[in-house]
Structures are given as C-alpha cells and as structure tokens.
Amino acid sequence: MSTVPTLNGQVIGQAHYATRALLERAVTPLGLSFGQVLALNVLAAGPIERDRFVHRITSTLKVDEPAVHEVITQLVDADLARVDGPATAADGPEPQVALTDAGHAARRGVAAAVAGIGARLYADIPTDEASTAARVLALVTERANAELAASPG
C-alpha cells in the first residue's frame, strides 16, 4: 500500500519538472525552448507592449530581464514574433511584441502538444479533486509571489 505524500514544495516541484520534461520533449521537434513556449502563450492573446511582456515573463519564470530579451530575440530571429514600433519608448509609443503567422502556427503546435499531455496526465482525476488541487496550487503560488515581492533580492 502506498502512502499519500505530504503536500510540500518537493512534491509540487517533482510534478512540475516531470510535466515540464514531457512538454520540452514534445516541443523540441518544433525547435522551441520552455521559455519560448511561455512567450508564445502570452503572445497568443495578441500584441503586448514590450515592457509589459518582459514583466509578465520575468514574474512567471522568475528570471531576469536580459533572459526575457534573449527570448524575444530568439523568437524574432526564428520569425515567430516581431517587435513593432520605435527602438525605445522615448522615440514614441512603447514597442509591441506580436506573433507572426509562423508564430501562430508554432503556438497551435504547442497547444496540441499540451492538450495531449494534459489528456494523458489528468484523464482519470475526478473533477472535484482537480479543482481542489488547482485552488491549492494557485494559493501556494500567490503566497510565494507575495513573499518574493516583500523581500529584497
């Protein structure tokens, strides 16, 4: 008989890394990294000001701004995204980052991969249990983000 694990960072981390490994395996043939996948997901909602985009990715991945600018450069170089507007906000309106047609196609490939992974991993989990888990994990994330925001460095 197996024991029920204690809900803690280790259990959450193991689930995250195992799922992330499946996602990375699925998107590698598309030529995408995990950071690029998250960027494509953000951009799928439509063009976004570059500074807002950078903030969104840094706060999600807990990485620094240069890492996000590198992801933008990678997506632009791969013709998956474009940056519209002046080089700096001082020259006019804030530049916006948007998907190209190729970026939309790549995002559809990612969505299909994610849907397949989700269908396999969550298929037999009762809806009420999945909803409870989602609420608990959202609360843990909210609390961790609040602690990160409250403490320097």
N, C-alpha and C positions, 0 to 999 in steps of 0.2 A: 504494500500500500504506500503510495507516495504522499509526502507531506505537502501541505499548502505553503508556498513560500510567503515570507513576510514582505509586505509592500514597502519597498525602500528604493533608494537610488540605484542600487546594484541590479535589482530585478527590472526596473524601468530601463536602465541602460542596456541590459542584455537584450531586452525586447527591441529597443531602438536600433542597436547595432546589428542584430540579426536581420531585422526588416530592411535596414539601410543596405546591408550587404546584398540582399536579394534585389533591391532596386538598382544598386550600382551594377550588378551583373546584368540586369535587364537593359540598362541604358548605355552600357559600354559599346555595344554594337552600333548605337546611334551616334557615338563619338562624344558623349556628354559626361560631365562630372556631376557629382551630387550638388555642388553649389550652382552649377549651370541649370540643373533641373529645377531647383528652388527659384532661381531667377526667371526661368521660363514660366513657371506657375504664377509668379507675381505679375509678369508682363502680359499674361493671358487675359487679364481683366481690362487691358487697354493701356495706352501710353500713360506714363507716370513721370513726374518731374524727377530728374536725376538725383537730387539731394534726398527726396522722399524715398526713392528706390533704394539708395545706399543705406539710409536709416532702417528701412524695413528689413533688408538682408542682414545688416550688422546686428540688429536686435533679435532676429530669428536664429541665425547661426552662431552668434556670439563671436564674431570675427571682427577684425579692424577694417577701417575704410579702404586702405590700399588693397586688401584682398578682394573687396567687392568691386573696386575699379578694375582690377585684373579680370574678374569675371565678365564685366561689361566689355572690356577689350577683347576677350576671347569670343564672346557672342557676336560682337561686331565683325571681328576678323573671320568668323565662320559664316557670316551673312545670316545669322539667326536673329540679330537685333540691329537697330540703328539708333543713333543719337541725333535728334533734330534740334536745331536752334543754335544760338551762339556758343562759342567755346567757353565763355564764362558768363555768369549771371550779370556781371557788371556791364556787359555789352548789350543787354536786352533781357527778354524773358528767360526764365530758367530753362535750360535744355531739358528735353524729354527723351526718355528711353522707350522704345516701342519694338514689338516683334515685326520681323519681315515675314513675307509669305513662307519662306523656308523655316522661320522660327515657329510659325503657327503649325506647320506640318510636323516639326520635331516635337512640339508640345502635344499634338494629337498622339504621336507615338509613345510619349511618356505617359499620357493619360491611359492609353490602352495597357501599357505595362503595369501601371499602378492598379488599375481595375482588376487585372488578372491576379496580381499578388494579393490584393485585398480579398478577392473572392476565395482564394485558396486558404488564406490565413484566418479569416473571420467567419467562414461559411456556417459553421455549426455552433457558434457562440450565440446564446439566446439574446434577443434584442434588449431586454431589461438589464442583463449583465453588461453588455457592450455599452449601453447608455451610462450605467453607473461608472464603469471604468473610464469612459470619456470625461465625465464630470470630475472624477477624482484627479485624473491626469491634468485637466485644464486648471484645476485649483492648485495643484502642486506647481505647475508652470507659472501661474500668476504669483504665487508666493515667492518662488525662486527669483523671478524677474524683479519683484519688489525689493528683495534683499540685495540683488545686484545693483539696482538703482540707488539704494540707500547707502551703500558702502563704496568708498573710493577704491579705484584700481582693482 
